[in-house]
Amino acid sequence: MTGVLAADDLAARRGGRVVFAGLSLRAAPGEALLLLGPNGAGKSTLLRVLAGLLRPAAGRLTWEGEPVAADAAAHGARTRYLGHQDAIKPALTPLEDLSFWARLRGGDPGEALGALGLSALAGLPCRTLSAGQRRRLALARLMLGDAPLWLLDEPTLGLDAASVARLGVLLAAQRGRGGIVLAATHLPLPLPGAREVSL
Ligand SMILES: Nc1ncnc2c1ncn2[C@@H]1O[C@H](COP(=O)(O)OP(=O)(O)OP(=O)(O)O)[C@@H](O)[C@H]1O
């Protein structure tokens, strides 16, 4: 499940305004990149471009040397994107949520619940979850199916210390099996040896 992500001379525009230009990066199997910069610098925008959700205004984005735009479905399948919104249906339970995604992607919903400390909440409607519990459920989805590219926008927002440590275990496992992690953050993340990309 390994591969190299490369961006060359990327530019992105939001609302008609250039947010960044001339941005290049490369992430090899097992690597982690931290996207840093002030509010509005373009970190979320860059993650959306890398996820294939936003077309770059200029530049080239490749996976294993092939343009990702040439096969958007393949890029979607290899990517797990965690945005600011947790995209959780309030009527479903955490187990139902993860079971839905497991049917699409594979993996074990019970294991994913346990990894984020959510087993005791498995049968509650998601509308009753706290903000941090919802974030943990969104993070638990990362465990379903092996995707080589994880793109995470403020993954620790709202998490308690124990959950940050649990996330650290997930991130280390992803890198250990040759996956890539790119994370935008204003907070310290459990990503030892991550390279920093400043916007
Ligand atoms: N949907 C949109 N329409 C127009 N402009 C947008 C849109 N989304 C973001 N922008 C603008 O693009 C710029 C970059 O926003 P982005 O969310 O990528 O920044 P960020 O670095 O992630 O910020 P933060 O640290 O606050 O999360 C900002 O100036 C923002 O106002």
The ligand as a Tripos MOL2 file, in Angstrom:
@<TRIPOS>MOLECULE
LIG
   31    33     1     0     0
SMALL
NO_CHARGES

@<TRIPOS>ATOM
      1 N1        -14.9590   28.4930    0.4710 N.pl3     1 LIG1
      2 C1        -14.1730   29.5720    0.4490 C.ar      1 LIG1
      3 N2        -14.4670   30.6490   -0.3100 N.ar      1 LIG1
      4 C2        -13.6860   31.7390   -0.3450 C.ar      1 LIG1
      5 N3        -12.5440   31.8480    0.3540 N.ar      1 LIG1
      6 C3        -12.1960   30.8220    1.1360 C.ar      1 LIG1
      7 C4        -12.9830   29.6430    1.2300 C.ar      1 LIG1
      8 N4        -12.3710   28.7910    2.0660 N.ar      1 LIG1
      9 C5        -11.2530   29.4060    2.4960 C.ar      1 LIG1
     10 N5        -11.1600   30.6290    1.9340 N.ar      1 LIG1
     11 C6        -10.0580   31.5790    2.1470 C.3       1 LIG1
     12 O1         -8.8490   30.9370    1.8100 O.3       1 LIG1
     13 C7         -7.8110   31.3200    2.7090 C.3       1 LIG1
     14 C8         -7.1740   30.0640    3.2700 C.3       1 LIG1
     15 O2         -8.1130   29.3970    4.1050 O.3       1 LIG1
     16 P1         -7.7500   28.0100    4.7950 P.3       1 LIG1
     17 O3         -8.9760   27.5390    5.4800 O.co2     1 LIG1
     18 O4         -7.1030   27.1260    3.8050 O.co2     1 LIG1
     19 O5         -6.6370   28.4870    5.8610 O.3       1 LIG1
     20 P2         -5.9650   27.7000    7.0600 P.3       1 LIG1
     21 O6         -4.4890   27.9080    6.9640 O.co2     1 LIG1
     22 O7         -6.4350   26.2890    7.0730 O.co2     1 LIG1
     23 O8         -6.5570   28.4880    8.3190 O.3       1 LIG1
     24 P3         -6.8450   28.0750    9.8490 P.3       1 LIG1
     25 O9         -5.5110   27.9960   10.5300 O.co2     1 LIG1
     26 O10        -7.6520   29.2120   10.3550 O.co2     1 LIG1
     27 O11        -7.6150   26.7780    9.8310 O.co2     1 LIG1
     28 C9         -8.4500   32.2310    3.7400 C.3       1 LIG1
     29 O12        -8.1270   33.5590    3.4150 O.3       1 LIG1
     30 C10        -9.9300   31.9870    3.5990 C.3       1 LIG1
     31 O13       -10.6560   33.1680    3.8530 O.3       1 LIG1
@<TRIPOS>BOND
     1     1     2 1
     2     2     3 ar
     3     2     7 ar
     4     3     4 ar
     5     4     5 ar
     6     5     6 ar
     7     6     7 ar
     8     6    10 ar
     9     7     8 ar
    10     8     9 ar
    11     9    10 ar
    12    10    11 1
    13    11    12 1
    14    11    30 1
    15    12    13 1
    16    13    14 1
    17    13    28 1
    18    14    15 1
    19    15    16 1
    20    16    17 2
    21    16    18 1
    22    16    19 1
    23    19    20 1
    24    20    21 2
    25    20    22 1
    26    20    23 1
    27    23    24 1
    28    24    25 2
    29    24    26 1
    30    24    27 1
    31    28    29 1
    32    28    30 1
    33    30    31 1
@<TRIPOS>SUBSTRUCTURE
     1 LIG1         1 GROUP 0 **** ****
